[in-house]
Amino acid sequence: MSAISGIANLQSITASQQSAVGKAETIKDKLGGQTGPDITGASFTKRLQESLNSVAQAQKNAAQSVVDYETGKHNDLTKVMVDQQISSIGFQMTLNVRNKALSAYQEIMKMPV
């Protein structure tokens, strides 16, 4: 009797796995073959550099928006404020990541060898 219940359990597990695979294929088809970011090709330093460049570009955009508003090229104050907030949040995030990395480095250096 236990062999029959074991076979029934295996069949149930197999059916669940097939259902999950079917759902995954359906989602993949709906996405049209899109894939996520390539995490195997980019190194940590490259991603970090790209992030820092992105923050720097946001700061340049915010500064340019302010100059454009002050010189009268654009009259959209909300765009200026949004650009400044994006720049500020990016800088704060970068600063927090740096602080966490520095804290982790200091903790590692305190570890006995």
C-alpha positions in Angstrom: 0.0 0.0 0.0 2.8 2.4 0.7 4.4 1.8 -2.7 1.2 2.8 -4.3 0.9 6.0 -2.3 4.6 6.8 -3.1 3.9 6.4 -6.8 0.8 8.6 -6.4 3.0 11.2 -4.7 5.6 11.1 -7.4 2.9 11.4 -10.1 1.5 14.4 -8.2 4.9 16.0 -8.0 5.6 15.4 -11.7 2.2 16.9 -12.7 3.0 20.0 -10.6 6.4 20.3 -12.2 4.9 20.0 -15.7 2.3 22.6 -14.8 5.0 25.0 -13.6 7.0 24.5 -16.8 3.9 25.1 -18.9 3.2 28.3 -17.0 6.9 29.4 -17.5 6.7 28.7 -21.2 3.4 30.7 -21.4 5.0 33.7 -19.7 8.1 33.4 -21.9 5.8 33.4 -25.0 3.9 36.5 -23.7 7.2 38.3 -23.3 8.1 37.7 -26.9 11.4 36.1 -26.2 12.6 39.1 -24.2 15.3 38.2 -21.7 16.5 39.9 -18.6 19.8 41.7 -18.2 22.9 39.8 -19.0 24.4 39.3 -15.5 27.1 36.9 -16.6 29.0 39.3 -18.9 29.3 42.5 -16.8 31.8 42.7 -14.0 31.1 44.4 -10.7 33.4 47.3 -11.5 31.8 47.9 -14.8 28.3 48.0 -13.2 29.6 50.3 -10.5 31.2 52.6 -13.1 27.9 52.7 -15.1 26.0 53.6 -11.9 28.3 56.4 -11.0 28.2 57.7 -14.6 24.4 57.6 -14.4 24.4 59.7 -11.2 26.9 62.1 -12.7 24.7 62.5 -15.8 21.6 63.1 -13.6 23.5 65.9 -11.8 24.6 67.4 -15.2 21.0 67.3 -16.4 19.8 69.0 -13.2 22.4 71.7 -13.5 21.5 72.3 -17.2 17.8 72.5 -16.3 18.5 75.2 -13.8 20.6 77.2 -16.3 17.9 76.8 -18.9 15.2 78.0 -16.6 17.3 80.9 -15.3 18.1 82.0 -18.9 14.5 81.7 -20.0 15.0 78.8 -22.5 12.5 76.8 -20.6 9.6 77.9 -18.4 8.8 74.5 -16.8 9.7 74.9 -13.2 8.3 71.4 -12.4 10.9 69.8 -14.7 13.6 71.7 -13.0 12.4 70.5 -9.6 12.0 66.9 -10.7 15.5 66.9 -12.3 17.0 68.2 -9.0 15.2 65.6 -7.0 16.4 62.8 -9.3 19.9 64.1 -8.9 19.6 64.4 -5.1 18.2 60.9 -4.7 20.8 59.4 -6.9 23.6 61.2 -5.0 22.1 60.1 -1.6 21.9 56.5 -2.8 25.5 56.6 -4.0 26.6 58.1 -0.7 24.7 55.4 1.3 26.2 52.6 -0.9 29.7 54.0 -0.3 29.1 54.2 3.5 27.8 50.6 3.6 30.8 49.4 1.5 33.2 51.3 3.8 31.5 49.9 6.9 31.7 46.3 5.5 35.4 46.8 4.6 36.1 48.1 8.2 34.3 45.0 9.6 36.4 42.7 7.5 39.6 44.4 8.6 38.6 43.9 12.2 38.2 40.2 11.8 41.0 38.1 13.3 42.9 36.0 10.8 
